[in-house]
Amino acid sequence: MDRNVVKVLLGAWERPDFRAGLQHLIDLDEVTSLLAALAVDDERDDEVRRRAMELLRSALETAEIRRAVLLLIETDDIRHSLTAAVSDNLTDRPALASSIRSAVDDPAVRAEIRDVLESPKIRALLWKVAEDEFRGRRLTLAGQVALLLLRHRTARRLAWALKRHGVVRALRVSGS
């Protein structure tokens, strides 16, 4: 996992109001130890990555946690730190980094992201894609995205919102 993203997660985790809101829903010690492991372990540690995926999946399946995390994206400093982490990882694709930053800064796009993540079917499909990526099965990604767009109106609305910000065009250009 990217070190900048881990720093953002640690920053969010250090917010007392965020932790207080989650303490009755999850094991705070487990999250703290996992974040510490992510901050120091190298990316090849599959056990830490697997634990992070499991924790993230269970968190996003819990409505209160999902909403708390989405509220963090509404916080300017957290959102800007996340987009900075994306930009740092996309130095070879500045147009893509810029379009993602533009999209995430748009309140309408963030509302579409919230709508997409509220759908259990879409979350299940997103987790299948994430698990396939974790296992190195990248060929199914295009098919999964097509299926997502065909079956879910909220996913189509998000895709159009991302297209308006140039994310789709930048992905096509960077994929060439």
Backbone bond lengths (Angstrom), bond angles and torsions (degrees), N, CA, C in turn:
res aa  C-N    CA-C-N  psi(-1)  N-CA   C-N-CA  omega(-1)  CA-C   N-CA-C  phi
1 M - - - 1.449 - - 1.525 108.14 -
2 D 1.309 115.73 142.60 1.451 122.09 -177.84 1.528 111.55 -61.37
3 R 1.325 115.84 134.35 1.466 121.23 -178.61 1.533 112.33 -61.66
4 N 1.344 117.15 -36.15 1.465 119.63 179.12 1.522 111.48 -65.41
5 V 1.320 116.51 -39.21 1.465 120.01 177.80 1.524 109.43 -65.19
6 V 1.324 116.35 -40.99 1.468 119.93 178.29 1.526 109.94 -61.38
7 K 1.330 117.29 -40.27 1.470 120.21 177.56 1.518 111.20 -61.59
8 V 1.325 116.94 -40.72 1.461 120.97 177.94 1.523 109.85 -63.61
9 L 1.331 116.62 -44.57 1.465 120.36 178.90 1.519 111.18 -61.93
10 L 1.321 116.06 -42.37 1.466 119.23 177.80 1.534 110.86 -63.18
11 G 1.328 116.39 -40.20 1.458 120.17 178.00 1.520 111.81 -61.65
12 A 1.323 116.33 -43.31 1.468 120.32 177.66 1.519 110.01 -64.94
13 W 1.329 115.38 -41.27 1.468 119.96 -177.54 1.517 112.01 -64.68
14 E 1.314 117.24 -28.55 1.461 120.94 -178.78 1.529 112.68 -79.16
15 R 1.320 117.47 -6.31 1.470 120.51 177.33 1.531 108.39 -75.76
16 P 1.332 117.52 115.32 1.474 120.33 -177.27 1.528 113.27 -57.18
17 D 1.334 117.45 -38.20 1.462 119.18 -178.67 1.526 111.53 -67.50
18 F 1.327 116.77 -34.10 1.468 120.62 178.27 1.532 110.01 -68.24
19 R 1.322 116.19 -48.88 1.473 120.05 179.57 1.521 111.73 -63.38
20 A 1.320 117.54 -40.64 1.465 120.53 -179.06 1.523 110.72 -62.61
21 G 1.322 116.40 -36.43 1.450 120.31 179.72 1.519 113.52 -70.36
22 L 1.327 116.41 -21.24 1.465 120.11 -176.33 1.521 114.49 -104.70
23 Q 1.323 117.61 -11.90 1.463 119.58 -169.99 1.521 113.85 -60.93
24 H 1.323 118.73 -28.09 1.459 119.15 178.94 1.533 112.44 -85.34
25 L 1.339 117.22 -5.38 1.460 120.71 -176.58 1.525 113.85 -104.10
26 I 1.334 117.28 -30.16 1.460 120.01 -176.09 1.526 110.25 -139.76
27 D 1.319 114.65 165.23 1.461 121.72 177.77 1.528 108.10 -80.51
28 L 1.324 116.90 103.05 1.459 121.50 -176.88 1.526 112.36 -61.85
29 D 1.326 117.57 -34.36 1.462 120.35 178.85 1.520 111.02 -65.23
30 E 1.333 117.33 -39.74 1.472 120.82 177.96 1.526 110.87 -62.63
31 V 1.321 116.34 -43.80 1.463 120.30 179.18 1.527 110.18 -64.20
32 T 1.319 117.16 -44.22 1.461 121.11 -179.98 1.521 111.01 -60.86
33 S 1.334 118.04 -45.33 1.470 120.17 -179.74 1.528 110.85 -67.10
34 L 1.315 117.36 -36.15 1.456 120.34 178.57 1.527 111.12 -67.30
35 L 1.318 116.98 -43.69 1.465 119.71 177.72 1.527 110.91 -62.86
36 A 1.313 116.87 -39.23 1.468 120.01 177.32 1.529 110.41 -63.47
37 A 1.333 117.08 -41.83 1.467 120.52 179.01 1.523 110.74 -65.04
38 L 1.320 116.97 -40.10 1.463 120.23 179.00 1.523 111.29 -66.06
39 A 1.313 116.64 -32.62 1.461 120.57 -178.55 1.528 112.55 -71.06
40 V 1.334 117.74 -26.09 1.465 119.35 -176.15 1.519 114.24 -115.16
41 D 1.328 118.66 -27.63 1.468 120.10 -177.55 1.514 111.10 -73.85
42 D 1.348 114.52 153.56 1.453 117.51 176.18 1.527 109.11 -79.80
43 E 1.336 115.28 166.44 1.454 121.23 -174.31 1.517 113.43 -67.30
44 R 1.297 118.15 -13.89 1.463 120.63 -176.35 1.523 112.59 -82.68
45 D 1.296 118.25 -4.56 1.452 120.59 -178.65 1.526 109.20 -78.20
46 D 1.326 115.53 93.47 1.461 121.07 -176.78 1.521 112.69 -64.89
47 E 1.328 118.08 -31.22 1.460 120.50 -179.79 1.531 110.54 -64.90
48 V 1.314 117.82 -43.92 1.467 121.50 178.82 1.521 109.46 -65.67
49 R 1.330 117.03 -42.77 1.466 120.36 178.47 1.523 110.88 -62.97
50 R 1.328 117.46 -40.02 1.460 121.31 179.66 1.533 110.17 -64.96
51 R 1.346 116.40 -43.87 1.470 120.47 177.71 1.526 110.67 -61.24
52 A 1.329 116.62 -41.46 1.465 120.49 179.37 1.528 110.62 -63.68
53 M 1.318 116.81 -42.68 1.470 120.63 178.51 1.525 110.79 -62.87
54 E 1.324 117.23 -44.18 1.470 120.48 -179.99 1.524 111.11 -63.28
55 L 1.320 116.45 -43.43 1.456 120.13 179.78 1.522 110.77 -65.49
56 L 1.315 116.68 -43.98 1.457 120.71 179.06 1.525 110.86 -62.46
57 R 1.316 116.48 -42.07 1.465 119.72 -179.94 1.531 110.75 -63.82
58 S 1.313 117.49 -46.92 1.472 119.15 -179.90 1.523 110.72 -65.97
59 A 1.321 117.04 -34.12 1.465 120.24 178.58 1.521 111.10 -66.02
60 L 1.315 117.04 -44.43 1.456 119.40 -177.92 1.521 112.56 -73.56
61 E 1.314 117.21 -17.72 1.461 119.84 175.48 1.527 111.61 -82.52
62 T 1.327 117.04 -13.12 1.465 121.56 177.03 1.524 107.77 -95.74
63 A 1.323 116.49 116.59 1.467 121.40 -173.08 1.527 112.94 -55.07
64 E 1.332 117.13 -42.55 1.463 119.68 -177.50 1.525 111.51 -64.69
65 I 1.321 116.54 -40.96 1.467 119.96 -179.99 1.525 109.98 -69.92
66 R 1.324 116.00 -42.79 1.464 120.10 179.63 1.530 109.56 -57.96
67 R 1.308 116.62 -45.36 1.467 119.91 -179.46 1.526 111.83 -67.66
68 A 1.316 117.23 -36.30 1.473 120.17 177.85 1.523 110.80 -64.81
69 V 1.326 116.36 -41.98 1.468 120.16 178.79 1.526 110.29 -66.06
70 L 1.321 116.56 -42.53 1.463 119.32 178.69 1.525 111.60 -64.86
71 L 1.336 117.24 -31.84 1.463 119.54 175.86 1.528 111.42 -65.92
72 L 1.325 116.33 -31.46 1.464 119.26 177.12 1.527 111.02 -61.48
73 I 1.328 116.59 -36.82 1.464 119.80 179.63 1.523 110.32 -65.84
74 E 1.316 116.69 -23.75 1.464 120.49 176.39 1.531 111.15 -76.54
75 T 1.326 117.81 -14.08 1.464 122.36 178.91 1.523 108.45 -82.34
76 D 1.326 115.81 121.18 1.466 120.72 -173.56 1.523 113.60 -52.64
77 D 1.335 118.28 -49.49 1.466 119.38 -174.41 1.532 111.72 -66.00
78 I 1.326 117.85 -37.70 1.467 120.45 178.03 1.525 109.56 -67.27
79 R 1.335 116.31 -46.44 1.461 120.67 -179.48 1.530 110.77 -60.52
80 H 1.321 116.71 -43.39 1.465 119.72 -179.28 1.532 111.37 -67.89
81 S 1.314 117.19 -35.24 1.473 119.95 176.22 1.527 110.98 -65.92
82 L 1.328 116.45 -40.10 1.467 119.60 177.85 1.520 111.46 -64.57
83 T 1.321 116.60 -43.98 1.468 118.20 179.78 1.530 110.77 -68.58
84 A 1.320 117.96 -30.76 1.470 120.08 174.70 1.528 110.49 -65.32
85 A 1.339 116.51 -39.01 1.464 119.96 177.45 1.518 110.54 -64.51
86 V 1.319 116.70 -40.13 1.465 120.42 177.39 1.526 109.38 -63.06
87 S 1.328 116.60 -46.34 1.471 120.59 179.84 1.526 111.87 -60.46
88 D 1.326 116.77 -40.22 1.467 120.37 178.98 1.522 111.54 -62.50
89 N 1.328 116.77 -33.30 1.458 120.54 -179.79 1.521 113.22 -85.45
90 L 1.319 116.81 -10.85 1.459 120.39 -178.61 1.528 111.83 -118.80
91 T 1.324 116.93 35.98 1.461 119.54 -178.61 1.524 111.80 -61.34
92 D 1.333 116.74 -26.96 1.456 120.38 178.35 1.534 112.40 -82.82
93 R 1.346 117.05 -6.27 1.470 121.87 179.63 1.535 109.54 -135.30
94 P 1.328 116.87 69.60 1.470 120.33 -175.19 1.529 113.74 -62.27
95 A 1.324 118.14 -32.94 1.469 119.88 179.47 1.528 110.40 -65.23
96 L 1.307 117.40 -39.55 1.458 121.38 178.46 1.529 110.19 -66.63
97 A 1.319 116.97 -45.29 1.470 120.70 178.68 1.526 110.53 -59.89
98 S 1.313 117.19 -43.56 1.466 121.52 -179.33 1.529 111.18 -65.26
99 S 1.317 117.19 -41.68 1.468 119.69 -179.00 1.534 111.13 -69.12
100 I 1.308 117.54 -36.25 1.470 120.53 176.84 1.526 109.57 -65.85
101 R 1.310 117.03 -43.97 1.467 121.13 178.65 1.536 109.86 -60.32
102 S 1.314 116.74 -44.11 1.456 121.21 178.77 1.527 111.34 -61.43
103 A 1.320 116.53 -43.36 1.466 121.10 -179.29 1.523 111.16 -65.24
104 V 1.324 117.19 -45.62 1.469 120.59 -176.97 1.523 111.02 -68.48
105 D 1.317 117.34 -28.26 1.466 120.41 177.93 1.530 112.61 -76.83
106 D 1.314 117.61 -12.21 1.468 122.48 -178.82 1.532 110.08 -85.16
107 P 1.336 118.10 117.53 1.469 120.11 -179.97 1.534 113.32 -58.39
108 A 1.332 117.52 -31.82 1.467 120.27 179.09 1.529 110.82 -66.25
109 V 1.322 117.30 -39.00 1.466 120.67 178.03 1.526 109.77 -67.29
110 R 1.327 117.11 -42.03 1.462 119.38 177.82 1.524 111.38 -61.52
111 A 1.331 117.02 -36.07 1.474 120.35 176.52 1.529 110.19 -65.29
112 E 1.322 117.38 -39.36 1.470 121.00 177.74 1.538 110.57 -65.50
113 I 1.316 116.79 -38.58 1.465 120.71 177.48 1.530 109.68 -62.17
114 R 1.319 116.18 -43.85 1.473 119.92 177.45 1.526 110.64 -59.54
115 D 1.334 116.69 -45.20 1.468 120.38 -179.69 1.529 111.19 -61.39
116 V 1.318 116.62 -42.71 1.468 120.87 179.79 1.522 110.47 -62.55
117 L 1.331 116.38 -44.71 1.463 119.40 -176.98 1.530 113.46 -73.55
118 E 1.307 117.87 -11.87 1.463 120.76 176.05 1.532 111.81 -80.15
119 S 1.325 117.36 -14.00 1.465 120.68 -178.92 1.535 110.47 -87.10
120 P 1.337 117.75 117.47 1.473 119.93 178.97 1.531 112.75 -60.51
121 K 1.327 117.47 -35.87 1.466 120.43 -179.88 1.521 111.05 -66.80
122 I 1.316 116.26 -40.57 1.465 119.26 179.38 1.526 110.02 -69.19
123 R 1.339 117.31 -41.68 1.473 119.44 177.46 1.524 110.62 -59.50
124 A 1.327 117.02 -41.78 1.465 120.42 179.43 1.530 110.55 -62.14
125 L 1.317 116.63 -42.10 1.457 120.23 179.33 1.529 111.14 -67.66
126 L 1.327 116.62 -40.63 1.469 120.23 177.52 1.524 110.71 -62.15
127 W 1.343 117.14 -39.72 1.462 119.60 178.94 1.520 111.43 -67.59
128 K 1.323 116.94 -34.33 1.464 119.66 177.01 1.531 109.67 -63.17
129 V 1.330 116.01 -43.39 1.463 120.26 177.41 1.531 110.37 -62.46
130 A 1.345 117.36 -44.81 1.468 121.24 -179.98 1.528 110.98 -62.72
131 E 1.330 116.90 -42.14 1.468 120.28 178.78 1.523 111.27 -65.75
132 D 1.331 116.97 -40.39 1.462 120.29 176.88 1.523 110.77 -61.85
133 E 1.330 116.23 -41.76 1.467 120.96 177.59 1.528 110.06 -62.24
134 F 1.332 117.09 -43.00 1.463 122.17 -179.88 1.532 110.52 -61.76
135 R 1.318 116.23 -37.45 1.473 121.09 -179.39 1.524 112.89 -86.71
136 G 1.330 116.64 0.47 1.455 120.13 177.04 1.521 114.13 83.86
137 R 1.323 118.07 16.05 1.469 121.70 178.77 1.521 109.01 -99.51
138 R 1.302 116.64 81.74 1.461 121.26 -174.92 1.525 113.00 -86.02
139 L 1.300 118.42 -16.09 1.458 120.57 -175.76 1.525 112.71 -65.93
140 T 1.297 117.97 -23.46 1.462 119.98 -177.22 1.524 112.27 -81.55
141 L 1.319 118.37 -9.16 1.460 121.28 -175.80 1.528 112.63 -58.79
142 A 1.323 118.07 -49.10 1.468 120.71 -178.29 1.525 111.27 -60.70
143 G 1.304 117.03 -43.02 1.462 120.62 178.72 1.520 112.00 -64.65
144 Q 1.328 116.27 -40.19 1.465 120.13 179.71 1.527 110.97 -66.17
145 V 1.332 116.99 -40.43 1.464 120.50 178.91 1.531 109.88 -65.27
146 A 1.331 116.90 -43.05 1.468 120.04 178.21 1.523 110.63 -60.18
147 L 1.321 116.49 -44.88 1.459 121.14 178.71 1.527 110.98 -61.51
148 L 1.307 116.30 -42.88 1.460 121.91 179.21 1.526 110.50 -58.96
149 L 1.332 116.62 -46.82 1.455 120.73 -177.52 1.524 112.07 -69.57
150 L 1.314 116.52 -35.31 1.465 119.77 179.67 1.517 112.76 -69.52
151 R 1.311 116.86 -37.53 1.460 120.71 -172.05 1.526 115.89 -92.49
152 H 1.340 117.52 -20.04 1.467 118.68 -169.55 1.531 112.01 -128.17
153 R 1.320 114.90 115.67 1.465 121.37 179.98 1.523 111.21 -60.51
154 T 1.347 117.24 -39.00 1.470 119.66 -179.02 1.524 110.69 -64.31
155 A 1.326 117.19 -35.09 1.465 120.38 177.40 1.534 110.29 -67.83
156 R 1.324 117.24 -39.04 1.467 120.21 177.42 1.525 110.77 -63.90
157 R 1.350 116.69 -41.37 1.467 119.37 178.44 1.526 110.95 -62.26
158 L 1.334 116.71 -41.45 1.463 119.69 177.60 1.527 110.40 -64.42
159 A 1.322 117.23 -41.86 1.471 120.41 178.83 1.530 110.75 -59.84
160 W 1.338 117.58 -42.56 1.463 120.50 178.26 1.533 110.63 -65.18
161 A 1.313 116.97 -39.11 1.469 120.06 178.49 1.531 110.26 -63.83
162 L 1.316 116.41 -41.52 1.469 120.01 178.06 1.527 110.82 -66.91
163 K 1.331 115.92 -36.49 1.471 120.08 178.44 1.528 110.47 -63.16
164 R 1.342 116.59 -41.23 1.469 120.22 179.34 1.524 111.66 -58.40
165 H 1.318 117.06 -30.58 1.467 120.61 -178.98 1.525 112.51 -91.00
166 G 1.316 117.60 0.94 1.461 121.43 176.83 1.516 114.94 86.86
167 V 1.329 117.98 7.87 1.467 120.93 -178.72 1.522 110.36 -64.89
168 V 1.332 117.23 -44.51 1.466 120.78 -177.84 1.531 110.37 -63.72
169 R 1.330 117.04 -45.44 1.471 120.94 178.54 1.534 110.21 -61.25
170 A 1.326 116.99 -44.10 1.467 120.77 -179.27 1.523 110.75 -65.04
171 L 1.323 117.44 -36.40 1.478 120.08 176.90 1.523 110.91 -64.94
172 R 1.344 116.00 -41.88 1.475 119.12 178.96 1.521 111.10 -63.94
173 V 1.323 116.50 -43.91 1.474 121.13 -179.33 1.523 110.36 -65.37
174 S 1.338 117.03 -44.08 1.462 119.91 -177.64 1.524 111.78 -73.58
175 G 1.333 117.01 -21.51 1.459 120.22 179.04 1.518 112.69 -81.74
176 S 1.333 117.70 -11.64 1.466 121.47 -178.64 1.496 112.68 -74.82
